[in-house]
Amino acid sequence: MRSVSSHARGSVSPIQSATVIPYLAPYAGAVWSDDLPDTVKHARNAARHVPFEARSLLIPSSTITVAELLLQDGPMFSSTRPAGDAVFTNQPVTAPPFFDAVEWDDSLFTAIPFSRDLRRFFNNAWLSGATSIKFPHLTFHYPLWVENLLSDMQLYSTKRGYWDRAALWLKRVPTDSVGTADECRDTFEFLPWDTVVPGLSPAVRLTTESLATFLSNEWLDDDMLNAGIDYRYRLQLTESRKYSCAHP
């Protein structure tokens, strides 16, 4: 089996040209360039496209509430990289259908540490005729679009971690703040876990994952601070209007 290591240096070694789509044959083994024809780029994008069913199997919908998210088992993600290299190959895909949740969920989350390298070498490997991805610690050959899926899975794992830590921190708040903690937990019942927070000024773009940081002991970034300032300004403006109406 000829393969292309995700850690290869320089140009990626060609894979058998027999696997290359006919109209891509002139570019087989070439180094990827932004000057390539749009037809080649569109074909590359199609190869990276993740089927909706596969994405929804491994990544919860952004519209479900935080409470619903926390009821689901968290991803079995470890930042520890398995020994060996992930490789692009010209072998057929052998992974079971992606509706087999056990095979995909338990296996692919352990492959997330390879995401960055696969993304780096995907274009050249695809031009060389790669048809599947093989991870050193997994049995199956996976579709090429798994490279793209792993990036989304890593992002989901990170965002899920924010909410897990926020929920854990709320359980540890001092007893004199229990009421406030309960109010925060109540918002989990209706707050979508991954969307844009409505009602802020156009200059402030805050996602609900950022709210998880507000509900924790972690540092705030500039967007969060600006959102807090915007909220306080609007609150004071509302109170000022109420006072003016009460004291004409």
N, C-alpha and C positions, 0 to 999 in steps of 0.2 A: 504494500500500500504506500503510494507516494503521498506525502503530506507537506503542509507548510506550517512551520511552528509559529505560534503567536509571538515568539520572542526573536524571530529571525531579524537580522540586521541588514540594512540596505534594501535592495529590491527583493521581492518575494520570489522564490523559485517557482517556475511554471508547473502546473499540474497537467495531466494528459489533455491535449487540446480536443480530444474526441468528446469531452464533456461540455465544450464551449458551445453556446448558442450560435448557430451559423453566422448571423449578421454581426456577431461580436468577435468572430474568428480573427479579423485583422488586428484586434487589440489584445489577443491572448498573450499573457506573459508580460504585457506592458506595465509600466509604472503609472498609477493613477494620476490624472492631471485635470484641473478645472477646465482645460481647453478641449476635453473630449466632447464629442457630439451629444446633444440633448437626448438622443435615442439611447445612448449608452447609460447616461445618468438616470433616465427613467427606468431602464431595466434594472439598474443597481437598486434604486428605491423600491422597486417591486420585490426584489429578492430580500430586502430588509423588512418588508411590511409584515407586521405581526397580526395574525388572524384575531378578530375580536373575541372569539370563543376562548382562545388561549390566554389572552390578556385578562379576561374577566374571570378565568379559572384561578389565576394566581394573584391578581391585584383587585381588591374590593372597589366597588363603584365609589366615585368621589362624592356621591350624593347621600350615602348612608350616614347615619349619625355616629358621633363618637362612641356613644353607648353600644351601638350595634357593632362597631369596629372592635371594641375591647372585649366583646363576647366571643369573637372569633379567635382561634389559635393564632398566635403571632408567628411570623416567618422564622424558620430555623436557619437564621443567617449568622455566619461567623466570619469575621474579618481575616481569620487565619487561612492562608492560601494552601490548598492541597499541593503535595509534592508533584513535580513534573510540569509539563506545558500543555496548554490547550492547543489543538491543531485544527487547521482547515484541511479537509480531505476531499478526494473525488469519489468516495464510497457512498452508497445509497443510505438514506435515512433509515435507521432501525428503531428509533424511539417509538413507543406505543402511541396510539392516538391521544391527543392532548386532553381528551375528556377523562382520561385515567388520572384522576387527581393525585393519587398516592405516588405514582411513578414520577410525575412531573414536580409536584410540590416539594416532596422530601429530597429529591435529587438536585433540581436546578438551583435552589437557594444556596446550596453548598458550592455552586460554580460561580457565584457572583464575584469573587475576587479576581476572576479572569476577564471581567467585563472590559476593563480599560484596554488591555492588550488586544483583545479581539476587535474592538472598535478601531484601534489604531491600524491594524493590518487587514481589515475586512476588504477594502476596495481593491487592493492588489491581488489578494487571494481570490476574490470573486472574478476578476478579470482573467485569472489564470485557470478558471474552470472549477473552482471549489463548489461542492454540492452539499457538504455537511460539516458539522463541527464535532470533534471528539475531545472529551475531557479526560485527563489522566486517571481520575478516580471513579469515573462512571462507565457503565457497560455500553450504553447505546451511542449511536451516531445521531446527532440532533440536527434539525433544519437550520439553514443559515440565518433565518430571522431570529433565532434564539440570541444571537449577538445583540440585537436591538432590544429584545425582551429583557435581557439581563440588566440593561441600564435602567429600565423602568422598574424592575424588581428591586434594584438597589435603592432607587429613590423612594419607593414605597417603604422599604425596610427602615430607611432613615426617618421618614415622616411618622411611621407607626411608632418608632422609638420615642419621638417627642411626646406622643399621647400616653404611652406606657409610663414614662417617667413622670409626667404631670399627674396622672392618676395615683401613682405611688406616693408622690410628694404630698398630695392632698390628704392621704391617709395618715401622714405623719405630722400634720400641723398641730400646734399647741391647742389644748382643750379650750382656751379662751377665744379661739378663732374657729371653733367647730361650725358655728352658724354660717360664717363666710364660706368655709370649705364646702358645706352642704349646698349652698347656693351655686357655687362653681360646678359641683357635680350635677346639679339639676340641669345646667345648660347642656350637659353631655347628651341629654335625652332628645334634644331638637337641633343641635348644632352639627351641620355636615362636617366630616372630618378633614376634607381637603377641597376647599373652594375659596373664592374671594369674599372677604367680609364686605357686605353692602353698607351704604349709608355714610361712608367717609367722603372727604373732599376729593376732587379729581386728582389732586397732587399726592394723595396717600393711597398706596395699594398694599393691602394687608391680606394675607391668606389665613384661613382658620388654623393652619398648622402653627402659625405664629402665636395664636391664642394659647396653644399648649405651652409655649414658653412663658407667657404671662402667668400661667397657672403652675409655675415651677420656681426653682431657685436659680435658674440660669440667667446669664447676661442677656440684655436686650440689644438688638441692632438698631441702626438709624431709622429704618422704616417703622419699627415698633415704637420708638420714642416719638417720632413724628405723629404716629397714630394716636398716641396718648395725649400729646399736646393738642391735636385737632379735636379730640373728644372733650378735653377740659374746656377748650375755647367754646365749643358748641354748647356745652352744659352751662357755662357762665353766661353766654349770650341768651340762652333760654330763661335763666333765672333773672337776668336783668330786665328782660321783657315782661316777665311776670310782676316784678317789682314796680315797673313803670305803670302797668295797668292798675295795680293795686293802689298806687299813689299818684294820681293824675296831677 
